[in-house]
Amino acid sequence: MDPIQLEIVYADGTTKTVSALAVDLMRFEAHFDMSVAGLATPKLTHLFFLAYSVEKRTKATELDFEAWVESIQIVREGDAKK
């Protein structure tokens, strides 16, 4: 499975594109007890969790999940890398 591209829109309107890698996908599957491969229409919580996992892994945030979610407007599926 290729990395999943996500666009994070922060509360101040800035945006950042991140890539959810294998470790982030594994965390997702362990947390939600479901396969990321079968997500046809992910819930917002799923996208938030994947983006948060990337931000924690890359040390872009030290906040816990709920505090981090309060600092963003939305997370969207990004364009796949070509």
C-alpha positions as CSV (number, residue, x, y, z in Angstrom):
1,M,0.0,0.0,0.0
2,D,1.3,3.4,-0.9
3,P,1.5,6.2,1.7
4,I,-1.7,8.1,2.2
5,Q,-1.5,11.9,1.5
6,L,-3.4,14.1,3.8
7,E,-3.9,17.9,3.9
8,I,-4.1,19.4,7.4
9,V,-5.8,22.8,7.6
10,Y,-4.9,24.5,10.9
11,A,-7.1,26.8,12.9
12,D,-5.1,29.8,11.6
13,G,-5.8,28.8,8.0
14,T,-2.3,27.5,7.2
15,T,-2.1,24.2,5.4
16,K,0.3,21.3,5.4
17,T,0.4,18.1,3.3
18,V,1.7,15.0,5.1
19,S,2.2,11.4,4.2
20,A,0.9,8.6,6.4
21,L,3.5,5.9,6.2
22,A,3.4,2.2,7.2
23,V,3.9,2.9,10.9
24,D,0.9,5.4,10.9
25,L,-1.2,2.9,9.1
26,M,-0.3,0.2,11.6
27,R,-1.2,2.6,14.5
28,F,-4.6,3.2,12.8
29,E,-5.4,-0.5,12.5
30,A,-4.4,-1.2,16.1
31,H,-6.4,1.8,17.4
32,F,-9.6,1.2,15.4
33,D,-9.3,-2.6,15.0
34,M,-10.0,-2.3,11.3
35,S,-8.0,-2.4,8.1
36,V,-7.0,0.9,6.5
37,A,-7.0,-0.9,3.1
38,G,-10.8,-1.2,3.2
39,L,-11.6,2.5,3.9
40,A,-13.8,3.5,0.9
41,T,-15.3,6.5,2.7
42,P,-13.3,7.3,5.9
43,K,-14.8,9.0,8.9
44,L,-13.4,12.4,9.8
45,T,-12.0,10.8,13.0
46,H,-10.1,8.3,10.8
47,L,-8.5,11.2,8.8
48,F,-7.8,13.1,12.0
49,F,-6.1,10.1,13.6
50,L,-3.9,9.4,10.7
51,A,-2.8,13.0,10.4
52,Y,-2.2,13.2,14.1
53,S,-0.1,10.0,14.0
54,V,2.1,11.6,11.3
55,E,2.4,14.8,13.3
56,K,3.5,12.9,16.5
57,R,5.9,10.7,14.5
58,T,7.6,13.7,12.9
59,K,7.6,15.6,16.3
60,A,5.4,18.4,14.8
61,T,3.2,18.3,17.9
62,E,3.5,17.3,21.5
63,L,-0.2,17.7,22.2
64,D,-2.5,14.8,23.0
65,F,-5.0,13.8,20.3
66,E,-8.0,15.8,21.4
67,A,-5.9,19.0,22.1
68,W,-4.4,18.6,18.6
69,V,-7.8,18.3,17.0
70,E,-8.8,21.5,18.7
71,S,-5.9,23.2,16.9
72,I,-7.1,22.3,13.4
73,Q,-10.0,23.2,11.1
74,I,-10.1,20.0,9.0
75,V,-8.1,17.1,7.6
76,R,-8.7,16.2,4.0
77,E,-7.5,13.4,1.7
78,G,-4.7,14.8,-0.3
79,D,-3.7,14.1,-3.9
80,A,-1.7,10.9,-4.4
81,K,1.9,11.4,-5.4
82,K,2.5,10.7,-9.1
